[in-house]
């Protein structure tokens, strides 16, 4: 499908890739991983032709269709609706639709066999390409990515960068390419949308290459891993968890080979040095020197898993109650977020605030942090609480002309240079890296600096909004270690499930405009949530049981009544299907009559009615299938 052979790509004097090889076969689902700066995004750009190799080749099958999601798509702007933008994926269908419309207009004035034949050909091709269903398919993909029906009518320019990226992802998925190249596809998604995308990609029949820092996402989607390391592409069968096991085994073998070879080299060097001055041994010495020069050296194992050895300290302990929320109400025009909500954050809580985008997570976080005062009710901070708030806008607050070390010294003057260098080392800034100017750093590097600042603050309460954005897997692991060592209290919003699993001891979620709490880990919350009956927002949700005393869920008392109601709706849809099928048959009969096909104007009008009815019939049939599935699930459950 795609063959990368002896690929070399140089940036200045540095070879990012040095005779790297990789063959992507049809149906492969691969995670492309590696430390920052190893060229993952560059490789995707080489595959699509944005960059040219210094040497080597990238060859691919003829007429291969590539869908490429990259962060550059954020610059795409349009005043058309997001549904229209997503449907731009159907290039040929849209072209045929326009041509059919033009032919129907011509038919009103110029009735001829040539036009009728062309119209018939276009309509046949349009139907073969499932043209009548493209709007439904676009709607379905956008809904899966979190867009409501009303959202889909809004223009692309109304949305923030993250939501625009979702539209670009929808458009790429609708293209049904032979291979998907996805560069950090989960960066702008919430948890429900990530789970939907996982299911979609699991069923996708083409090949997939994913660059992602979300190890759970990789585990659920890919069946192989390719690691970009030291200019080479190293392949592993299996998902990310298998890669970790296999890599550990390979590194153990490599480490032993390195030690054995080093011992042999030292032994040979001692022997050479011992007999170098003896003329009778000159031939033997030269032979061993040449043998050493020819020896293929085994590299030592790189330590790509730095550990956090910095003690995060604060000068005073907080009281028992860190934050108390009482009767808090918050809304935006037409959008209620919280209504007389109560909650308490206690000392030592490690809270993950989760849920779909638009449910008020960041709003609640700002209220807790004191960054949003436009609400009713009380939000009180407890005794001796000192807090720091990390959000993506903190990146903009970095002083661009400061060196990294100077940025931290100005923020945390009580820490010594040694301590600050230690924490910067934990965040992968070592040696002279600490003297880099902030302005030359990448987005991920700036995120690491901002996180380092947050964790050096003299604060016993951390408020963190999406701290893993722009971080690679290494950096996420570092953040996990730091938060697990932090002895204070924190609340965070994140869509990284591995992070949540490893740091949270309580889960908060907003339901029915109330703050609900699950007293356990994220994994326990997920298991509990899977057993809950599905609820709509207006229903009062049951309080989550404690993990140790989990009770069986009650069956829906109104099950029979709901089934009757759904059956009645199904009968109404069946009646509509019958009516539309009858109307279509009547039109087909009419189109065969001489009085119709001999009158171009009438034929044009009736052809439009015919196409419209067929489209309406497909939509109603889809509604019937969806409702029938709901009835089946209800009756079987």
C-alpha positions as CSV (number, residue, x, y, z in Angstrom):
1,X,0.0,0.0,0.0
2,X,2.7,2.5,1.1
3,X,6.4,1.5,1.1
4,X,9.0,3.6,2.9
5,X,12.5,2.5,1.7
6,X,15.8,3.8,3.0
7,X,14.2,7.1,3.9
8,X,16.7,9.9,4.9
9,X,15.4,13.3,5.8
10,X,17.8,16.1,6.9
11,X,17.0,19.4,8.6
12,X,20.2,21.4,8.4
13,X,23.1,19.2,9.5
14,X,20.8,16.9,11.5
15,X,19.3,13.7,10.0
16,X,15.8,13.3,11.4
17,X,15.5,10.0,9.6
18,X,18.5,7.9,8.4
19,X,17.7,5.1,6.0
20,X,14.5,4.3,7.8
21,X,12.1,1.6,6.4
22,X,8.4,0.8,6.9
23,X,5.8,-0.9,4.8
24,X,2.1,-0.1,5.5
25,X,-0.3,-2.8,4.3
26,X,-4.0,-2.5,3.7
27,X,-6.0,-2.7,6.9
28,X,-3.0,-2.0,9.2
29,X,-3.9,0.0,12.3
30,X,-0.7,1.5,13.6
31,X,0.3,3.9,16.4
32,X,3.3,6.1,15.5
33,X,5.0,7.0,18.7
34,X,8.3,8.5,19.9
35,X,9.7,11.3,22.0
36,X,9.1,14.9,21.1
37,X,11.4,16.0,18.2
38,X,11.8,12.5,16.7
39,X,9.9,13.4,13.6
40,X,6.4,11.8,13.9
41,X,4.5,14.7,12.4
42,X,7.3,15.2,9.8
43,X,6.9,11.6,8.7
44,X,3.2,12.1,8.0
45,X,4.0,15.2,6.0
46,X,6.6,13.2,4.0
47,X,3.9,10.6,3.2
48,X,1.4,13.1,1.9
49,X,4.1,14.9,-0.1
50,X,4.3,18.2,1.9
51,X,8.0,17.5,2.4
52,X,10.5,15.7,0.1
53,X,13.0,13.1,1.3
54,X,16.7,13.9,1.2
55,X,17.2,10.4,-0.2
56,X,15.3,7.1,-0.3
57,X,11.7,6.8,-1.5
58,X,8.1,6.7,-0.4
59,X,6.0,4.8,-2.9
60,X,2.3,4.0,-2.8
61,X,-0.4,2.2,-4.7
62,X,-1.9,4.1,-7.7
63,X,-5.0,6.2,-7.0
64,X,-4.7,5.7,-3.2
65,X,-7.0,8.0,-1.3
66,X,-5.3,9.5,1.9
67,X,-7.3,11.3,4.7
68,X,-4.8,13.5,6.6
69,X,-5.8,15.2,9.9
70,X,-3.2,17.7,11.0
71,X,-3.2,20.8,13.3
72,X,-2.7,23.1,10.2
73,X,-6.4,22.5,9.4
74,X,-7.2,24.9,12.3
75,X,-6.5,27.7,9.8
76,X,-9.4,26.6,7.6
77,X,-12.2,29.2,7.7
78,X,-15.7,29.2,6.1
79,X,-19.0,31.1,6.5
80,X,-20.9,28.0,5.5
81,X,-22.7,25.7,7.9
82,X,-20.6,22.9,9.5
83,X,-23.0,20.4,7.9
84,X,-22.1,21.9,4.5
85,X,-18.4,21.9,5.3
86,X,-18.5,18.3,6.4
87,X,-20.4,17.4,3.2
88,X,-17.6,18.9,1.1
89,X,-16.1,15.4,1.5
90,X,-18.6,14.1,-1.1
91,X,-16.9,15.8,-4.0
92,X,-18.3,13.6,-6.8
93,X,-21.8,13.4,-5.3
94,X,-22.0,17.2,-4.9
95,X,-20.8,17.6,-8.5
96,X,-23.4,15.1,-9.7
97,X,-26.1,16.9,-7.7
98,X,-25.3,20.2,-9.3
99,X,-25.2,18.6,-12.8
100,X,-28.6,17.0,-12.2
101,X,-30.1,20.3,-11.1
102,X,-28.7,22.0,-14.3
103,X,-30.1,19.2,-16.5
104,X,-33.5,19.5,-14.9
105,X,-33.5,23.2,-15.6
106,X,-32.6,22.6,-19.2
107,X,-35.3,20.0,-19.5
108,X,-37.9,22.6,-18.9
109,X,-37.0,24.4,-22.1
110,X,-35.2,21.9,-24.2
111,X,-36.7,18.4,-24.2
112,X,-34.5,16.1,-26.1
113,X,-33.2,12.5,-26.0
114,X,-29.7,13.7,-25.4
115,X,-30.6,15.6,-22.2
116,X,-32.9,12.8,-21.0
117,X,-30.0,10.3,-21.5
118,X,-27.5,12.5,-19.7
119,X,-30.0,13.0,-16.8
120,X,-30.6,9.3,-16.5
121,X,-26.9,8.5,-16.5
122,X,-26.2,11.2,-13.8
123,X,-29.1,10.0,-11.6
124,X,-28.0,6.4,-11.9
125,X,-24.4,7.3,-10.9
126,X,-25.7,9.5,-8.1
127,X,-27.8,6.7,-6.7
128,X,-24.9,4.2,-7.0
129,X,-22.8,6.6,-4.9
130,X,-25.5,6.6,-2.3
131,X,-26.0,10.3,-3.0
132,X,-29.4,10.4,-1.4
133,X,-27.9,9.4,2.0
134,X,-24.9,11.7,2.2
135,X,-26.6,14.3,4.3
136,X,-27.7,11.6,6.8
137,X,-24.2,10.2,7.0
138,X,-22.7,13.7,7.6
139,X,-25.3,14.3,10.3
140,X,-24.5,11.0,11.9
141,X,-20.7,11.6,12.0
142,X,-21.1,15.2,13.3
143,X,-23.5,13.9,16.0
144,X,-21.0,11.3,17.1
145,X,-18.4,14.1,17.5
146,X,-20.6,16.1,19.8
147,X,-22.6,18.4,17.5
148,X,-26.3,18.9,18.1
149,X,-28.8,19.3,15.3
150,X,-28.9,23.1,15.9
151,X,-25.1,23.3,16.0
152,X,-24.9,21.7,12.5
153,X,-26.8,24.6,11.0
154,X,-24.3,27.2,12.5
155,X,-21.4,28.5,10.4
156,X,-17.9,27.1,10.9
157,X,-16.6,30.6,11.8
158,X,-18.8,30.7,14.9
159,X,-16.9,27.8,16.5
160,X,-13.6,27.8,18.5
161,X,-10.5,26.1,17.1
162,X,-11.1,22.8,18.9
163,X,-14.6,22.5,17.5
164,X,-13.5,23.5,14.0
165,X,-10.9,20.7,14.2
166,X,-13.8,18.3,14.9
167,X,-15.5,19.4,11.7
168,X,-12.3,18.8,9.8
169,X,-12.1,15.3,11.3
170,X,-15.8,14.7,10.3
171,X,-15.0,15.7,6.7
172,X,-12.0,13.4,6.5
173,X,-14.0,10.4,8.0
174,X,-16.8,11.0,5.4
175,X,-14.3,10.8,2.6
176,X,-13.9,7.1,3.4
177,X,-10.2,7.1,2.4
178,X,-8.0,4.1,1.9
179,X,-5.7,5.2,4.7
180,X,-6.2,7.7,7.6
181,X,-3.3,9.7,8.9
182,X,-4.4,11.2,12.2
183,X,-2.1,13.6,14.1
184,X,-3.3,13.8,17.7
185,X,-7.0,13.3,16.9
186,X,-8.1,13.3,20.5
187,X,-6.6,16.6,21.4
188,X,-9.8,18.5,20.9
189,X,-12.3,15.8,21.9
190,X,-14.2,15.1,25.1
191,X,-14.5,11.6,26.6
192,X,-17.8,10.7,24.9
193,X,-16.5,11.8,21.5
194,X,-13.2,9.9,22.1
195,X,-15.2,6.7,22.8
196,X,-17.3,7.3,19.7
197,X,-14.2,7.8,17.6
198,X,-12.7,4.6,19.0
199,X,-15.7,2.6,17.9
200,X,-15.7,4.2,14.5
201,X,-12.0,3.5,13.9
202,X,-12.3,-0.1,15.2
203,X,-14.8,-0.7,12.4
204,X,-12.9,1.3,9.8
205,X,-11.9,-1.1,7.0
206,X,-9.0,0.9,5.6
207,X,-5.5,1.4,7.1
208,X,-4.8,3.9,9.9
209,X,-1.7,5.6,11.2
210,X,-2.2,7.5,14.5
211,X,0.1,9.9,16.3
212,X,-1.3,10.2,19.8
213,X,-0.3,10.7,23.5
214,X,-3.5,8.9,24.6
215,X,-2.3,5.4,25.4
216,X,-5.8,4.1,26.2
217,X,-6.9,5.3,22.8
218,X,-4.0,3.5,21.1
219,X,-4.7,0.3,23.1
220,X,-8.3,0.3,21.8
221,X,-7.7,1.1,18.2
222,X,-4.2,0.0,16.9
223,X,-2.8,-3.5,16.4
224,X,0.8,-2.5,15.8
225,X,3.2,0.2,17.0
226,X,6.0,1.9,15.1
227,X,8.5,3.8,17.3
228,X,10.5,6.7,15.8
229,X,13.9,6.6,17.5
230,X,17.4,7.6,16.5
231,X,16.4,8.1,12.9
232,X,14.9,4.7,12.5
233,X,11.4,3.2,12.5
234,X,11.2,0.3,14.9
235,X,8.1,-1.9,14.5
236,X,6.2,-3.9,17.2
237,X,3.2,-6.2,16.8
238,X,0.3,-5.5,19.2
239,X,-1.2,-2.5,20.9
240,X,0.6,0.0,23.1
241,X,0.5,-2.2,26.2
242,X,2.1,-5.0,24.3
243,X,4.7,-2.6,22.9
244,X,5.7,-1.7,26.5
245,X,6.2,-5.3,27.4
246,X,8.0,-6.2,24.2
247,X,10.2,-3.1,24.4
248,X,11.2,-3.9,28.0
249,X,12.2,-7.4,26.9
250,X,14.2,-6.1,23.9
251,X,15.9,-3.5,26.1
252,X,16.8,-6.1,28.6
253,X,18.5,-8.2,25.9
254,X,20.1,-5.1,24.4
255,X,21.4,-4.0,27.8
256,X,23.0,-7.4,28.4
257,X,24.6,-7.4,25.0
258,X,26.0,-3.9,25.6
259,X,27.5,-4.9,29.0
260,X,29.0,-8.1,27.5
261,X,30.5,-6.2,24.5
262,X,31.9,-3.4,26.7
263,X,33.5,-6.0,28.9
264,X,35.1,-7.7,25.8
265,X,36.2,-4.3,24.5
266,X,38.0,-3.5,27.8
267,X,39.6,-6.9,27.8
268,X,40.9,-6.4,24.3
269,X,42.1,-2.9,25.0
270,X,44.1,-4.1,28.1
271,X,45.6,-6.9,26.0
272,X,46.6,-4.4,23.2
273,X,48.1,-2.0,25.7
274,X,50.0,-4.8,27.4
275,X,51.7,-6.1,24.2
276,X,51.8,-2.8,22.2
277,X,55.5,-2.2,22.9
278,X,56.7,-5.7,22.1
279,X,58.0,-6.1,18.5
280,X,57.3,-9.9,18.5
281,X,53.6,-9.2,19.2
282,X,53.2,-6.3,16.7
283,X,51.3,-8.4,14.2
284,X,48.9,-9.8,16.8
285,X,48.3,-6.3,18.3
286,X,47.5,-4.8,14.8
287,X,45.1,-7.7,14.1
288,X,43.2,-7.0,17.4
289,X,43.1,-3.3,16.8
290,X,41.6,-3.8,13.3
291,X,39.1,-6.4,14.8
292,X,38.0,-3.8,17.4
293,X,37.5,-1.2,14.6
294,X,35.4,-3.6,12.6
295,X,33.3,-4.6,15.5
296,X,29.6,-3.6,15.1
297,X,28.9,-1.6,18.3
298,X,25.8,-2.3,20.4
299,X,24.2,0.9,21.7
300,X,23.4,1.3,25.4
301,X,19.7,1.4,26.3
302,X,18.4,5.0,26.3
303,X,16.6,6.0,29.5
304,X,13.4,7.5,28.0
305,X,11.5,7.2,31.3
306,X,12.7,9.9,33.6
307,X,11.4,9.9,37.2
308,X,10.3,12.8,39.3
309,X,12.6,13.2,42.3
310,X,11.5,16.7,43.3
311,X,9.6,17.1,46.6
312,X,6.7,19.4,46.0
313,X,6.4,21.4,49.2
314,X,4.2,24.1,50.5
315,X,4.7,26.3,53.5
316,X,1.3,25.7,55.3
317,X,-1.3,23.0,55.4
318,X,-4.9,23.7,54.5
319,X,-7.8,23.2,56.8
320,X,-10.2,20.2,56.4
321,X,-12.5,22.0,54.0
322,X,-10.7,23.4,51.0
323,X,-13.6,24.7,49.0
324,X,-17.3,24.8,49.8
325,X,-20.0,25.3,47.2
326,X,-23.5,26.1,48.4
327,X,-26.6,26.8,46.2
328,X,-24.5,27.7,43.2
329,X,-26.4,28.7,40.1
330,X,-24.8,29.6,36.8
331,X,-26.1,30.0,33.3
332,X,-25.3,31.6,30.0
333,X,-28.0,33.1,27.7
334,X,-30.5,30.2,27.1
335,X,-28.0,27.6,28.6
336,X,-28.4,26.7,32.3
337,X,-25.2,25.1,33.7
338,X,-25.7,24.8,37.4
339,X,-28.8,25.2,39.5
340,X,-28.6,25.4,43.3
341,X,-25.6,23.0,43.3
342,X,-23.7,22.0,46.4
343,X,-20.3,20.3,46.8
344,X,-17.3,20.2,49.2
345,X,-13.7,19.7,48.4
346,X,-11.9,18.2,51.4
347,X,-8.2,18.2,52.2
348,X,-6.4,15.4,50.3
349,X,-9.1,15.0,47.6
350,X,-7.7,14.2,44.2
351,X,-10.8,15.0,42.0
352,X,-11.3,14.4,38.3
353,X,-14.1,16.5,36.9
354,X,-15.4,14.7,33.8
355,X,-18.2,14.9,31.2
356,X,-19.0,16.0,27.7
357,X,-18.0,19.4,26.4
358,X,-20.6,22.0,26.9
359,X,-21.8,20.6,30.2
360,X,-20.0,23.2,32.3
361,X,-16.7,21.5,33.4
362,X,-14.4,24.5,32.7
363,X,-17.1,26.9,34.0
364,X,-17.2,25.0,37.3
365,X,-13.4,24.8,37.5
366,X,-13.2,28.6,37.1
367,X,-15.8,29.1,39.8
368,X,-13.8,26.9,42.2
369,X,-10.6,28.8,41.2
370,X,-12.2,32.1,41.8
371,X,-11.8,33.1,38.2
372,X,-15.5,33.4,37.5
373,X,-17.6,35.6,39.9
374,X,-20.7,35.8,37.7
375,X,-22.8,33.3,39.6
376,X,-25.3,33.2,42.5
377,X,-24.8,31.2,45.7
378,X,-21.6,30.8,47.7
379,X,-18.1,29.5,46.8
380,X,-15.9,29.8,49.9
381,X,-12.3,28.9,50.3
382,X,-11.3,27.2,53.6
383,X,-8.7,28.0,56.2
384,X,-5.1,28.4,55.0
385,X,-5.9,27.4,51.4
386,X,-3.4,28.6,48.8
387,X,-4.1,27.7,45.3
388,X,-2.7,27.8,41.8
389,X,-4.8,27.6,38.6
390,X,-3.4,26.0,35.4
391,X,-5.3,26.5,32.1
392,X,-4.1,26.7,28.5
393,X,-4.3,30.5,28.6
394,X,-1.4,30.3,31.1
395,X,0.8,29.6,28.1
396,X,0.1,33.1,26.9
397,X,1.1,34.5,30.3
398,X,4.7,33.2,29.9
399,X,7.3,35.9,29.3
400,X,8.6,35.3,25.9
401,X,12.0,37.0,26.4
402,X,12.7,35.1,29.6
403,X,14.9,32.0,29.6
404,X,13.2,28.9,31.0
405,X,15.1,28.9,34.3
406,X,14.6,32.7,34.7
407,X,10.9,32.2,34.2
408,X,10.7,29.8,37.2
409,X,13.1,31.9,39.3
410,X,10.9,34.9,39.0
411,X,7.8,32.9,39.8
412,X,9.2,30.8,42.7
413,X,12.0,32.8,44.3
414,X,12.0,30.7,47.5
415,X,13.4,27.7,45.5
416,X,17.1,27.4,44.9
417,X,18.5,27.1,41.4
418,X,19.4,23.4,42.1
419,X,15.7,22.7,43.0
420,X,14.4,24.5,40.0
421,X,16.9,22.7,37.7
422,X,15.7,19.4,39.3
423,X,12.1,20.0,38.5
424,X,12.9,21.3,35.0
425,X,14.9,18.1,34.5
426,X,11.7,16.1,35.4
427,X,10.0,18.0,32.6
428,X,12.7,17.1,30.1
429,X,14.7,20.3,30.2
430,X,18.2,19.3,31.0
431,X,21.7,20.9,30.7
432,X,21.7,24.1,28.6
433,X,18.0,23.6,27.7
434,X,17.1,25.7,30.7
435,X,18.7,28.7,29.0
436,X,16.4,28.6,26.0
437,X,14.2,31.6,25.4
438,X,10.4,30.9,25.9
439,X,9.7,32.4,22.5
440,X,11.6,29.5,20.7
441,X,9.7,26.7,22.4
442,X,7.1,24.5,20.8
443,X,3.5,24.4,22.2
444,X,4.3,21.2,24.1
445,X,7.5,22.7,25.6
446,X,5.6,25.8,26.7
447,X,2.9,23.5,28.3
448,X,5.7,21.8,30.3
449,X,7.1,25.1,31.5
450,X,3.7,26.3,32.6
451,X,3.1,23.0,34.4
452,X,6.5,23.3,36.1
453,X,5.5,26.8,37.3
454,X,2.2,25.5,38.6
455,X,3.9,22.8,40.6
456,X,6.6,25.0,42.1
457,X,4.0,27.4,43.4
458,X,3.7,27.6,47.2
459,X,0.2,26.1,46.8
460,X,-1.6,23.4,48.7
461,X,-4.5,23.3,46.2
462,X,-4.1,22.9,42.5
463,X,-6.8,23.6,39.9
464,X,-5.8,22.1,36.5
465,X,-7.7,22.5,33.2
466,X,-6.7,20.0,30.5
467,X,-3.0,19.8,31.6
468,X,-2.1,17.1,29.1
469,X,-2.9,19.1,26.0
470,X,0.3,19.3,23.8
471,X,2.1,16.8,26.0
472,X,3.6,13.5,24.7
473,X,3.4,10.2,26.5
474,X,6.6,10.8,28.4
475,X,5.4,14.1,29.7
476,X,2.0,12.7,30.7
477,X,3.9,10.0,32.7
478,X,5.9,12.8,34.4
479,X,2.8,14.7,35.3
480,X,1.2,11.5,36.8
481,X,4.3,11.0,39.0
482,X,4.2,14.6,40.1
483,X,0.5,14.6,41.0
484,X,0.9,11.3,42.8
485,X,3.7,12.8,44.9
486,X,1.8,16.0,45.6
487,X,0.6,15.9,49.2
488,X,-2.0,18.6,48.9
489,X,-5.4,18.7,47.2
490,X,-6.3,19.1,43.5
491,X,-9.2,19.1,41.0
492,X,-8.5,18.6,37.3
493,X,-10.3,18.4,34.0
494,X,-8.8,16.0,31.5
495,X,-9.8,13.6,28.7
496,X,-6.8,11.4,29.3
497,X,-8.2,8.3,30.9
498,X,-4.8,6.9,31.8
499,X,-4.0,10.1,33.8
500,X,-7.4,9.9,35.5
501,X,-7.0,6.3,36.3
502,X,-3.7,6.9,38.0
503,X,-4.3,10.1,40.0
504,X,-8.0,10.5,40.9
505,X,-9.6,9.2,44.1
506,X,-13.0,10.9,43.5
507,X,-15.0,11.7,40.3
508,X,-17.2,14.7,39.9
509,X,-19.7,15.1,37.0
510,X,-22.5,17.5,36.3
511,X,-25.9,15.9,35.9
512,X,-29.3,17.7,35.9
513,X,-27.4,20.9,36.6
514,X,-26.1,19.4,39.9
515,X,-22.6,18.4,40.9
516,X,-22.6,14.7,41.5
517,X,-19.7,12.8,43.1
518,X,-18.6,9.2,42.7
519,X,-16.3,8.2,45.7
520,X,-13.8,6.0,43.9
521,X,-11.4,5.8,41.0
522,X,-12.1,6.5,37.4
523,X,-12.1,2.8,36.5
524,X,-14.6,2.1,39.2
525,X,-16.7,5.0,38.0
526,X,-16.7,3.7,34.4
527,X,-17.8,0.2,35.6
528,X,-20.6,1.8,37.7
529,X,-21.7,4.1,34.9
530,X,-21.9,1.1,32.4
531,X,-24.6,-0.4,34.7
532,X,-26.7,2.7,35.0
533,X,-29.8,3.0,32.9
534,X,-29.5,5.7,30.3
535,X,-31.1,9.0,31.4
536,X,-32.0,12.2,29.7
537,X,-30.9,15.5,31.2
538,X,-34.3,16.4,32.6
539,X,-34.6,13.3,34.7
540,X,-33.4,13.2,38.3
541,X,-30.4,10.9,38.5
542,X,-29.8,8.5,41.4
543,X,-26.9,9.2,43.6
544,X,-23.9,6.9,42.8
545,X,-23.5,4.1,45.3
546,X,-20.2,3.7,47.1
547,X,-18.0,1.0,45.4
548,X,-17.9,-1.2,48.6
549,X,-21.7,-1.2,48.9
550,X,-22.8,-1.4,45.2
551,X,-26.5,-2.3,44.9
552,X,-28.2,-3.9,42.0
553,X,-29.9,-1.4,39.7
554,X,-33.8,-1.4,39.7
555,X,-35.6,-2.3,36.5
556,X,-37.6,0.5,34.9
557,X,-41.2,0.3,36.2
558,X,-42.5,2.1,33.2
559,X,-40.9,-0.3,30.7
560,X,-44.3,-1.7,29.4
561,X,-45.7,1.8,29.0
562,X,-42.6,3.0,27.1
563,X,-42.8,-0.1,24.8
564,X,-46.4,0.7,24.0
565,X,-45.5,4.3,23.2
566,X,-42.6,3.3,21.0
567,X,-44.8,0.7,19.2
568,X,-47.4,3.4,18.5
569,X,-44.6,5.7,17.1
570,X,-43.4,2.8,14.9
571,X,-46.9,2.3,13.5
572,X,-47.0,6.0,12.6
573,X,-43.7,5.7,10.8
574,X,-44.8,2.5,9.0
575,X,-47.9,4.4,7.7
576,X,-45.6,7.2,6.4
577,X,-43.4,4.7,4.7
578,X,-46.5,3.1,3.0
579,X,-47.7,6.5,1.9
580,X,-44.4,7.5,0.4
581,X,-43.9,4.2,-1.4
582,X,-47.4,4.6,-2.9
583,X,-46.6,8.1,-4.0
584,X,-43.3,7.0,-5.6
585,X,-45.2,4.2,-7.5
586,X,-47.7,6.7,-8.8
587,X,-45.0,9.0,-10.1
588,X,-43.2,6.1,-11.8
589,X,-46.4,5.3,-13.6
590,X,-47.0,8.9,-14.5
591,X,-43.4,9.3,-15.9
592,X,-44.2,6.5,-18.3
593,X,-47.2,8.3,-19.8
594,X,-46.7,10.1,-23.1
595,X,-48.4,13.3,-21.8
596,X,-45.6,13.6,-19.2
597,X,-42.5,12.5,-21.0
598,X,-43.4,14.5,-24.1
599,X,-43.7,17.7,-22.0
600,X,-40.2,18.8,-20.8
601,X,-41.6,21.2,-18.2
602,X,-43.9,18.6,-16.6
603,X,-41.1,15.9,-16.7
604,X,-38.7,18.3,-15.0
605,X,-41.2,19.0,-12.2
606,X,-42.2,15.4,-11.7
607,X,-38.5,14.3,-11.7
608,X,-37.8,16.7,-8.8
609,X,-40.8,15.4,-6.9
610,X,-39.5,11.8,-7.5
611,X,-36.0,12.6,-6.2
612,X,-37.4,14.4,-3.2
613,X,-39.8,11.5,-2.3
614,X,-37.0,8.9,-2.6
615,X,-34.8,11.0,-0.3
616,X,-37.7,11.4,2.2
617,X,-38.4,7.7,2.1
618,X,-34.8,6.8,2.9
619,X,-34.8,9.2,5.9
620,X,-38.1,7.7,7.2
621,X,-36.8,4.1,6.7
622,X,-33.7,5.1,8.8
623,X,-36.0,6.4,11.5
624,X,-37.9,3.1,11.4
625,X,-34.7,1.1,11.8
626,X,-33.5,3.2,14.7
627,X,-36.9,3.0,16.5
628,X,-37.2,-0.8,15.9
629,X,-33.7,-1.3,17.5
630,X,-34.7,0.8,20.5
631,X,-37.9,-1.4,21.0
632,X,-35.9,-4.6,20.6
633,X,-33.3,-3.4,23.2
634,X,-36.1,-2.4,25.6
635,X,-38.0,-5.6,25.3
636,X,-34.9,-7.8,25.6
637,X,-33.4,-5.8,28.5
